[in-house]
Amino acid sequence: MISQMVLVHTSDAALPGDLVVPTPARAVVLFAHGSGSSRHSSRNRAVAAELRTAGVGTLLLDLLNEREERHDALTAEHRFDIPLLGRRLVGAIDWLRTQPDTRGLPVVLFGASTGAAAALVAAAERPERVLTVIARGGRCDLAQDALTRVRAPVLLIVGSQDRQVLALNEEAARRLRAPHALHVVQGATHLFEEPGALQEVAATARRWCEERLRAASGHRRTPQEET
């Protein structure tokens, strides 16, 4: 397994990230954190650890550079700049394609909160590279017209008590033209802090990735796999 800090060069920034790739790897999951967060998000790291049990790599990435983060902490200007964040993710997808350990791997986008909108924008821009998109408590409504252009399957995960975001995800699901599913974690609020809630998010995301990978490989489950 390869585990290293990396510097991801996009068209307008150099962004620090933490890359972990098992050998062999089936895909790589690129994480887009939510507003005011970073690649150090404990929730995304917990999900990343679960996904790696399915044999996929993970890249947790800061979407803003240090100067932008300092400015954003004072003004909150960049955290809702979905076009900017989407461009950064597109740059990261392109960067993964150039790296020897990830160049041949399909990309899964996992976005939390505003990062989900950025993930959908990036998926619409790189349909040939993105296997699927997973949104955790996502502000998918902020993706606007990109919702209708996404071609990869989309999984929306929302807490039942996060009522406003749940309503926004239900509306986003109606706008999506790609295959999609909405998974509601009963009793969970926006940050999935309730006992077992984040574990359900991680397990659901892992199963979804495994299903998408099987579908992409054309694999048909045997009777033994069905049991």
N, C-alpha and C positions, 0 to 999 in steps of 0.2 A: 504494500500500500504506500502510495506517495502522499505526504502531508507537508505542505509548505505555505509560507506567506508569499504572495505574488503581488506584482504591480501591473494592473490591467490598463493598457494604454488605449484610450478611445480617441475620437477625433478632436476632443477639446479638453481632455483631462487625463491624469494618471491616477488611478483609483486603487487603494490597497484592498487586498482580499485574502481569504484563507481557503486554499484549495486542497481537497482530499480526494484522491482517486484510488479505488481498490484495483487489484490486478487479478483477473481481468475485470473491466467495467462494462456495464450494459448501456449506460447513459450518464449524463451529468446534469445535476439540478442546480440552476442558477437562482439564487435567492435575491429578492427585491424587498428590502425592509420598509416598514411603515414610517409615517411622518415622525420626526424627532428621534428616530432610532438609528441603528448602525449595524455593521456586520457582527457586532458583539451581542446582538439580541439573544437573550437566553431562550426565548420561545423558538426562534428560528433554529438555534443550535440544537435544541432538543428534537425538533422535527428532522433536522439534517442527520442526526445520529441514527434515528429510526430508519430513514430512507437508505442509509448506507448498508443496513442489514439486507436490503434487496439487491445489493451488488451495484449500486450506482454511486458515482462521484458527486461531490457537492462543492459549490463555490459560493461562499458568503462574502458579499462585496459591499463596500461603502459606495453609495451613489453620488456623494458630494466629496470634493477635496477639502483639505483642512481649512482653507480660506473661506470656502462656501459654507462649511459647517459652522464656523464662528459667526459669519454673517446671518445664517439662518437661525442660529440660537437667539439672536437679538430681534430678528424681524419676521421669522417664519416664512420668508419669501420663497425659498426654493422647495420646501417640502411638498407644496401643492403644485409645483411646476411640472405637470405630467409630461408635456412634450420634452422637457430637458431630461427628466428621469428615464423616459422611454428611449431617448437617443443614447443615453449612457448604457442601457441594457442591450440595445442593438450593437453598440460598440463591444460590449462584453461577449455577446454571442459570436461576433466576428473574431474576437481575440481567441476564444476557445477553439475556433476552427484552425488557428495557426499553431497551437501548442501540440507537441508530440504525444502527450498523454490523453488529449481530449479531441483531437482534430476529427476523428472518425465517428464520434459519439453523437447520438441525438441529444437535443437539449430539452430539459423540462424547466419551465419557468414557475417558480413558487413566489407569489407576491402576497404580502400582508398589508392590510389597510390601503394607503395610497400606493404602495408598491404593487398592488394587484392591478391598478389601472395602468401603471407603467409596463407591467408584464404583458397586458393585453395589447398595448400599443406596439411593443416589440414583437409580439407574436404575429401581428398583422403585417409588420415590415419584413419579417424573415420566415415566411410560411414553410419554406423548404428545410429549415433547420430545427424548428420547434415541434417536438413530439406532442406536448400537451401543456396546458396552463392550469395551475392550482392556485386558488385564491383563498386566503384565511382572513375572515372578517374584512373582506375587501371592499374598497370604495370603487367598485367596478363602474359605477355611473360616471366617474371622472374620465373614463376612457373615451367617452363620447362616441364619435363615428367609428372609431376602431372596433367597437363591439361587433358591428355588422361585417367587418372585413376579416376577422379572425377565422382561420380554417382548422386550427388544431382543436381537439376536444378540450373542454373546459370543465373543471370541477370547482364548484363554489361551496365553501365550508363556512357556516355562520352559526353563532350561538342563538338559541331560541329566545334568550332574554335581551339580545342586542337588536331590539325591535326595529329601530330606524334603518340600521344597516341590512337587516334581513329583508325589509321592504325594498330597499334599493337593489339588493341582489335578485329578488324575485322579478323586479322590473328589468334588470340587466339580462336575466335568463330569457325573458320574452323577446329581447332584441337580438340575442345571439342567433346566428345562422349555423354555427358549428354544433356538432354533438356536445351535449352538456348535461351535467347533473348538479343538483343542489342537495347538499348534505347538511342537515340541521342538528347541531349538538344540543341535546335537550338540557335545559337548566344553565347553559353557559352564557356569560356576558362577553363583551367585546374582546377582552384580553384572555379569555379562557383560563381564568385563575381558579375555577372551581375544581374540586377533587376529580381527577380522571378526565377532565375536559381536554386538556392538551394532549394527553395520551390518545384519546379518541381521534383528535385531529391528525396526529402523526400516523396512527395505524390506518386511518382512512386514506391518507395521502399515499402511503406505501402500497396499499392494495390497488389504488387507482393507477399508480405508475406501473405496477406489475401487469395489470390488465392491458394497459396501453402498449407496453413492450411486447406482450404476447401477440396482440393484434398486429403490431407492426412487423413482427417476424413471420406472421402467417401461421404461427403455432396453433394447433388444435389440442386441447387438453385430452389426455387419455382418461379412461374410467378411473384409474388409480388417482389421478390428479383431482378428479371431481369429488372424491371421498374425503 
